[in-house]
Each structure stands twice: as structure tokens, then as C-alpha cells.
Amino acid sequence: MKGLIQRVKQASVVAEEQTVGEIQQGVLVLLGVEKHDDETTADKLLHKIANYRIFTDEVGKMNLSVQNIQGELLIVSQFTLAADTKKGMRPSFSSAATPVQAEALYNYFTERAKLLGIKVANGQFGADMQVTLNNDGPVTFMLES
């Protein structure tokens, strides 16, 4: 499972011309699910994202997590993160989870995030979405479990 995370001042996602999710300060998570992923890999990635210290403390060091600052998460499914881009000029999606498996793990991931007490907003699984964000820094990391 892969999570491309971005520290944001605000972010939103639109599907079918409707805003389906939006947050203020926090983390935008673009989530890619692969065939070998399961609830254990989802839990590991969520733990890392919730506790990853990417927000600055009072002396300007990245020492605070999204939980520490009582920030928010916007979780958006991103099928293309599962692409293999090592060879050729076209991505291969052979390692991507099936839509059924990916949606189940995406839903599991978001529900588990809510149990942590983090305010969570979502994209719309499988939809054509437009994501708008104000990347803070910019600060962007690729996390994998």
C-alpha cells in the first residue's frame, strides 16, 4: 500500500461537479492499493501517516504529527500509485489490487482513521476527481507499508 502524503493548509476534492470532501490544515493522502495489501498493511500505513512528524513545532523543526496538531485527513483513492514505471514508456498496473479489493481496503483505511479521532474527509472511490490543494511548504512524502 502506498500513500503519497502532502502537508496542506487546505484541500478539497470534487466528483461529478460536487465537492465530496474538504479539509483545512492537515494531510492530503493519495492512497494506492496493491494486490498483496491487506488490513495489516493498511493499519501499518495509517499508523505511519497519523504519527509522521511533518508539521513544525515552536522552533521550526518538523516534530509534530497530524494528530499532535489536531489536523485533518483528506483520503483520496489513487489507482495510478500502484503503477510499475520501471520499464517502457507506458505504466503497468499488473500489481494493482482489483477494484473490489481496493475499495474494501480504502474504506477500511478511512474507517480506521476515524477511530483515531482524526477528522477525515474522502474522495469518491473509482470516480473521476479533481483535487485542489494548498500544499504547505511544499511538503510531500511517499510512504509505503
N, C-alpha and C positions, 0 to 999 in steps of 0.2 A: 504494500500500500504506500502510495506517495502523497505527500501533502506539500504543495507549494504555498508557503505562507508569506503574507505581506502585512507589515505593520501599517495600519491605516488610521487616519483622522476620521474618515467616514467611508462607507462603501454601500453600494446597492446593486441589486440585480433585477432585471426586467425580463419577463417572458410573456409573449403574446400581448405586448403593449401594456402590460400591467406590472407594477412594482410588486415582486413576490417576496423580497427580503431586503432589509436595510439595517445597518448598524452605524453607531457613532464610533468613538475610539475603541480600537481592538485589533482583531486579526481577521483578514480575509483568508480563508482556506480553500484552495482549489484542490479537490480530492480525486485521486486516480486509484482505481481498484484493479488489481491483477488477479489472475486465475488462482494463484496459490494463497491468496489472502483469506483470512477467517476472522472470527470475533477476537481472537488473541492478538492478531496483528493490528486490528482496529483499536483495541484497548491500548496497545503499546504506543501507537502513533498519537492517539488522543492524549495520553499521559504526557508525551513529549511536547505536544503543542500547548497544552494547558500550563505546563511548567517551564517552557523555554523562555529564557530571560532575554527578551529583546526590547524591553522598554527601559528608558533611562531613569536612574534614581536621582536623588537630590544633588549628587556631584557629577552628573552627566555620564555615568557608566551604565552599560546595559546589564542591569542587575535585577530587573523586575519582570515578572511574567504577566500574562493577560489576567490571570487570577489575582495577582497582587494588586493590580491597578483597578480591579473590578471592571475590566473591559468586556467587550462583546465579541462574538464569533459570527462571521457570515460564512457558511459552508456551502460550496458550490461544487457539484459533480463535474469532473473534467476528464472525460474518456481519453483525450489525447495525451495525458500524462503517462498512460500505460504504453505508449508507443516505443518501439525499438527503432532508434535512429542511427545505429552504428554503421549500417551498410546501405549503400544505394542512395537514391535521390527521392525515395518515397518511404514514409514511415510504415512499419509493420505493426499491426495490432494483435498479433498472434498471442501475446502474453496477457492481453486484457481479459478481464472477467466477462462472463456473459451478462447481458443486461439484467437478467433476473438476479444473479449473484451480486452484481454491483449495486443494484438498487437496495437489496436487502442489507448489505453491509453499509451503504451510505445512510440508510435510515437508522440502523443500529448505532453508527458513529454519532449521528446527531442527537439521538435519544440519550446516549451515554454522556454526551457533553452537557446536556441539560441537567442531568443528575449531579453534575459537579457544581451546580449553582451559577453557571455562566449563562448570561443572556445569549440565546442562539437564534439566528435567522438563517433561512435556507434559500437556495435556488430551487428550481423545479427540475427534478431528475429527468434526463432524456430530452429536455426541451432545448430549442434554440434560444440562447440567453444573451443579453447584453449586460456586461458587468462594468460598473463605474466605480472608481475608487480614487481617493486622495491618499496616495502612498506616503507615509510619514518617514522621511529620511532621504532617499528611499531606503527601506529595509526589507529585503526579500531573502528567504531561505528555502531550500528544498530539503524536506525531511522524509526519511523512509523508515519503514519498520519491517 
